[in-house]
Amino acid sequence: MGKSKLICRAALLMLFSIPCWGQQRVVVDPRSTPETGATLQSIEQNLGPFTIAGQSFTIALENRRIAGTTAGALVQTLEKLEVREQSGHVLYQKTFPYKLQGNHFQEVITASARLLPGDNLTGLLITYSRQPAAPGTEQSWQVFGFRDGKMALFDPPGPEPAMNVPPGFAGVVMITPNGPRTLPTPMRGPLDTVELRAWTGNFFVIVPLRVDWRAGKLLPGERCLESGGGPGLHEVGCYMRVEAERVPVGADLQFARIFPTTEEQASMSVQHAVIPKGAEVQLLKAKSIATWMTDGDLMRVQFRDLWLKVLVNNNTDNEGWIHGEQDLTAIGLPARSPYQ
Amino acid sequence: MKSARIAVIAGLILVLAEAGWWAAKNRPPRANVQTPVSQAPPAPAKPVPAAVNASASSATLIPTAASPGAPTVNNAVANSGSATGPDTEERLGPFSLSGTDYILVLSKKKRPAGSTQESGTTVTAMEIRDSAGTLVYKRIFPYQPDETEFSDAWSVSAGLLSGTNGTGLLVTYDQDSEPSAPEPEPSGWYQVFGIVNGKLRPFSGPILVQGDILQPDNRSKIYKTAGPLDAHSDALNFKVWAHHFRMVYPVRIDWSQGKLSPAPPCDKGSDAAGKTCRYGVLPESDRRAGDLTFVQLCPEASPCDRPERVVVKKDSTLELLSCVPDVKWEEGRVSSPAGSNPMDDQGGISVGTENLQLLVRIDGKQGWMHTDEDFNALGLPFEQ
């Protein structure tokens, strides 16, 4: 009898100590009760496992949640993230301070992860989302991969002047009057191009990112240069695919200035389009200068001189480029959080 | 013997007399030859403000007694233009100013045909003379008979300018140059003459305007000012092309000083630096009305960050209310041209292409437009 009781207790102990992969575990931590009177819960979450080069890794998330609240935008935030080996050993850890404001957090952060498959190797992409956030700071990323035989964080792309394109950078495109032309620069090691879905402030674009697996470094996926308007080359926007969902507009009529090219100077031939409610607007492509920034060990991307090519009601007279908040709002893409 | 000799001589005399009578009776009729009307030598030229163009042709000026307005054939013109046909002369007037009559004498030649085969005449010289024939003012115009491609022709017209505080003479000069591209408004020169200290004198150089004089009745041969500005001055309104519309530019005629100057309608009480001068705008009949478009309007004359977008339909009611342009006035020189350019003493009224602001009302919605983009969206004319 004593023996069976021991076995049962051991079984119960094991049952509760095995991690719940992909599930959340709620623990009430009374010590974290803030001065505001709200009670915080600790929500543990695991992402994965992710298999890279035959090894298994998980992402452990520790969230803070305000107890007693219904699901809302600012009631749960990420406090700590860990990248763990299969053995549980922590390879990387990052904490995110939080601040309460009444019965919600001043800012909430969430994280998601996916494999980053390349032709040569595979990495791990972690995407962080922040809200509310200043425009351009809603998203940030990290890429993990094998570096010197160990799983480590890759260096983010650094800002480089257009006049000083590094040798071996294989993503330089020169815009000529006859169209884009890739400059014949030598390749440097095994480079893969991956794509990130990035928020511009009004819609998502697909941004290329180059991964140098050997050096453990990230590079901008593409840079578009043009001559003219001064000595040497200067950076202009690259074309990108668009993913967007238009929001309904209230007024019966909206107005947009449609340009033949992505230059404001060509104002003489600007088409003044009147867009009735319910009009069909096709979003063809975007053009912008994507600049990678670092925020500690996170990387973000900012979009300068953002243009969107549209076609309204299948009327080629109303096909062209728009830009600016007023015109993007007119076609149902106002500035907003990507999580609305 | 002696009597026979006498008889022979008498017979010869008779024969000769009869022959002479027969010849006189049967000679062909004499041709109808025109002679110069007057061969009086030219009066000695008095000093006049207008210097003669040194490079002009050396035509001899012969005062004629022909009736005013009647062209006169002048066979005594000493220039080498015989291949271009005879010169003609036209007289305008008389114009009565302060009890003295003045006439304009226009010397003309046949216009070069050019590549477009133009016809007509071109003025080569203009003189203003008083009733005594005294030369008061003169302007020479170039003549290029050998020009094969272009055909330039000068024309001069004149009329009394009647104001509340004075009366003068308004002379207009036009140059027609073919071939040429069409323009929304033609350009011409306007010069006001008046009596100052008993003498007729120009009030400014010829004022170049792309537009016209604004008159209540275009059919009248007498120009009228737009009304008094003070006890000595009247306003003369010009229609001036402002790149997308026609604005009204008032000019002050000071009859006592014999001077022209701008009379802009500016804010009262503003300092010179911050003064805003708002000009009238004429209705636009040459508008290209599309189906549906919009324009951007600002609440003030200065550009705004977020203009209001106002829909414009094909049948929208459009009113052009006023404008704030960058206008430049130049008085020019009162003395006559000194070089080969007949208008190198010119002044002018010109409108800059930058900072053009137009106040409009569209279907009752009022606001300011600033950009070529919006002027074109509204269908206003534009320059090619």
Interface residues (C-beta under 8 A of the other chain):
Chain A: L253 F255 R257 S267 M268 V270 H272 V274 Q326
Chain B: L292 T293 F294 V295 R306 R309 V311 T371 D372 E373 N376 A377
